[in-house]
Amino acid sequence: MAVDKIEYDKMMKKASPNSKAYINIPLAFIIGGLICVLGQFLMTSYEKLGISTYFSGTVASITLIFLSALLTGLNLYDNIAKHGGAGTLVPITGFANAVVAPALEFKAEGLILGLGAKLFTIAGPVIVYGVTASVIYGIIIYIFKLV
């Protein structure tokens, strides 16, 4: 079945819903900002509990990762992302969601072939390339004695 360009454009416009950028962009900004405000609130709260400023960022990051994974497991993160769009892709929460979501999708296949095999489907390449880049960076610094 050959489709010419004009017919293809008509089919594409019919199948693709119109984006309401005037709503989506501010919502993404607000949701992403709220995630960042939550992170700052957590850092400040941990500092008030006696955790040093240096470690409060780490503990706040861990908390955000846990909350993102929990919301993904409870099937609430998708509802937030439906309204917040790109705002939910704030690196820590979006990455945690990207790790947990495929694992949950295939949990019925068992712990090894389902959960274990799919856990790093999306995040695996990011981790592999990140570790590889850091090792190469460390070797270059060591060889050229840059530090």
Secondary structure, DSSP 8 states (H G I E B T S, - for coil): ----HHHHHHHHHHHS----HHHHHHHHHHHHHHHHHHHHHHHHHHHHTT--HHHHHHHHHHHHHHHHHHHHHTT-HHHHHHHHGGGGG-HHHHHHHHHHHHHHHTGGG-IIIIIIHHTTTTHHHHHHHHHHHHHHHHHHHHHHT--
